[in-house]
Amino acid sequence: MINPRQIAFLALRDVHKGAYADVALDKVLQKVKLQDSDRRLVTELVYGSVRRQRTLDALIDQFGKKKAHQQPKDLRTILHLGFYQLCYQERIPASAAVNTTVQLAKENGFPGLTGFVNGMLRQYIRQTGENGEIPLQLPENPAERLGILHSFPDWIIQVWLEQLSFAEAEQLCEWMNQSPTIDLRINPLRTSIDVVEQALKSADVLVKRLPHLPQALRLISNSGAIQNLPGFREGWWVVQDSSAQLVSHLLDPQPGEVIIDACAAPGGKTTHIAELMGDKGKVWACDRTASRLRKLQENARRLNLQSIEICTGDSREFSQFTHTADRVLLDAPCSGLGTLHRHADARWRQTPETVQQLSQLQKELLSHTAKFVKAGGVLVYATCTLHPAENEAVISQFLAESPDWKIEPPSADSPIFAYSTSQGWCKVWPQRHNMDGFFLARLRKTNDSG
Ligand SMILES: C[S@@+](CC[C@H](N)C(=O)[O-])C[C@H]1O[C@@H](n2cnc3c(N)ncnc32)[C@H](O)[C@@H]1O
């Protein structure tokens, strides 16, 4: 019989050698045939152990004779699996978590250490409070405290503490450790939100509408494979988080216009723009990653959109677009600090150095793609990060260097108005708005000299 914990262990071993968590998980799941419940368990154990890695290491430090980083790599991975089940999987009885972890140690090269594994996990159980509180010894320093308790690197917590109170930063940590929700965006050129809502209801999928977003539905019950939901093949909808849906509303494209989407793939926003224009006009979908553009093409085909044209290359180098666009969308590559809940390993991959590199790239993309806009036209800058160096600093520097441009706050009747700030840009905070973290700024070119 196939043991789901062994499968999870094999995936985690790959992750600790540098593989992306989703790639490592797909690889092991493809090799075995598992029941749905076992598949879900493997997924939960892999993503959970990666996400909670810092907390799990702190437990090994506290309960082991050696620190986590001094343990043999595979043993550390096995202990992560054991502690993860004890701390975060209430459905799994503690005895089952301990016994299966001891078994994993025995079968993966540590038959002599089963007593140690057993003793360590049982000591943890003895110290767990009645309400299931994790018995962690935490430092006083606020960033380290939140970082260890909620499993984030200190530098990310520091970025949040510079913008939020301790209590709100903690709410954000908790939000980012939840499973992500799935939102749909209905394609009004093919159907209506009422029809989709009804069709999903008939398939026993519960949904709810979302404030300010006329075409959004959030799935609130387990939907199974998304491609099997009613309306997928017919192009009635795409999966797109509600905050990402705000972006094209802020751009507000009109039928017949020329729009350049400068970082377009895989096309969530390009297709939204084409829909908002009634598929009339031209949307240039530019991106430097050809494989992601192929995905965009598939999406446009499924949604039956004709107004999208693809352009492969670096948007900092296109000169053919100068002064051609009514509107430009720059949905810039970013560190993704607003979507950490969607990628278990993202918090460990980004660093302050990658943020600085991205910030530089974003500034270059913005100053170049701004040249695409006609006099009087609009540029929307968006990211799914919450780092000021990639957001506020990029816009502030651009405005300081570009007298022909001004920031244009959303109007009171716009779906984005609820997220606007006194500086004119918009910021979606997940712990306040219950959607992915996003930053958006709408800029207007005032005359033709730039
Ligand atoms: C945030 S993603 C875009 C998501 C897309 N707008 C959507 O809604 O589906 C950023 C994209 O920027 C692209 N990119 C990064 N650097 C670029 C550059 N210099 N020129 C063009 N595209 C670039 C990446 O390939 C990636 O697809």
The ligand as a MOL file (V3000), in Angstrom:
LIG
                    3D

  0  0  0     0  0            999 V3000
M  V30 BEGIN CTAB
M  V30 COUNTS 27 29 0 0 0
M  V30 BEGIN ATOM
M  V30 1 C 2.8950 39.8470 -12.5570 0
M  V30 2 S 3.2540 38.9400 -13.9630 0 CHG=1
M  V30 3 C 1.9950 39.4510 -15.0780 0
M  V30 4 C 0.6410 38.8330 -14.8220 0
M  V30 5 C -0.3680 39.2020 -15.8940 0
M  V30 6 N -0.4990 40.6220 -16.0630 0
M  V30 7 C -1.7330 38.6010 -15.6080 0
M  V30 8 O -2.6150 39.3120 -15.1350 0
M  V30 9 O -1.9350 37.4250 -15.8970 0 CHG=-1
M  V30 10 C 4.6540 39.7590 -14.5820 0
M  V30 11 C 5.0710 39.3600 -15.9840 0
M  V30 12 O 6.1200 40.2210 -16.3900 0
M  V30 13 C 6.9210 39.5430 -17.3170 0
M  V30 14 N 8.1820 40.3070 -17.4290 0
M  V30 15 C 9.1830 40.4320 -16.5510 0
M  V30 16 N 10.1080 41.2780 -17.0020 0
M  V30 17 C 9.6890 41.7310 -18.2140 0
M  V30 18 C 10.2100 42.6250 -19.1790 0
M  V30 19 N 11.3640 43.2480 -18.9820 0
M  V30 20 N 9.4970 42.8410 -20.3010 0
M  V30 21 C 8.3200 42.2010 -20.5080 0
M  V30 22 N 7.7810 41.3430 -19.6310 0
M  V30 23 C 8.4530 41.1120 -18.4970 0
M  V30 24 C 7.0300 38.1510 -16.7370 0
M  V30 25 O 7.3350 37.2170 -17.7480 0
M  V30 26 C 5.6240 37.9490 -16.1490 0
M  V30 27 O 4.8140 37.2360 -17.0540 0
M  V30 END ATOM
M  V30 BEGIN BOND
M  V30 1 1 1 2
M  V30 2 1 2 3
M  V30 3 1 2 10
M  V30 4 1 3 4
M  V30 5 1 4 5
M  V30 6 1 5 6
M  V30 7 1 5 7
M  V30 8 2 7 8
M  V30 9 1 7 9
M  V30 10 1 10 11
M  V30 11 1 11 12
M  V30 12 1 11 26
M  V30 13 1 12 13
M  V30 14 1 13 14
M  V30 15 1 13 24
M  V30 16 1 14 15
M  V30 17 1 14 23
M  V30 18 2 15 16
M  V30 19 1 16 17
M  V30 20 1 17 18
M  V30 21 2 17 23
M  V30 22 1 18 19
M  V30 23 2 18 20
M  V30 24 1 20 21
M  V30 25 2 21 22
M  V30 26 1 22 23
M  V30 27 1 24 25
M  V30 28 1 24 26
M  V30 29 1 26 27
M  V30 END BOND
M  V30 END CTAB
M  END
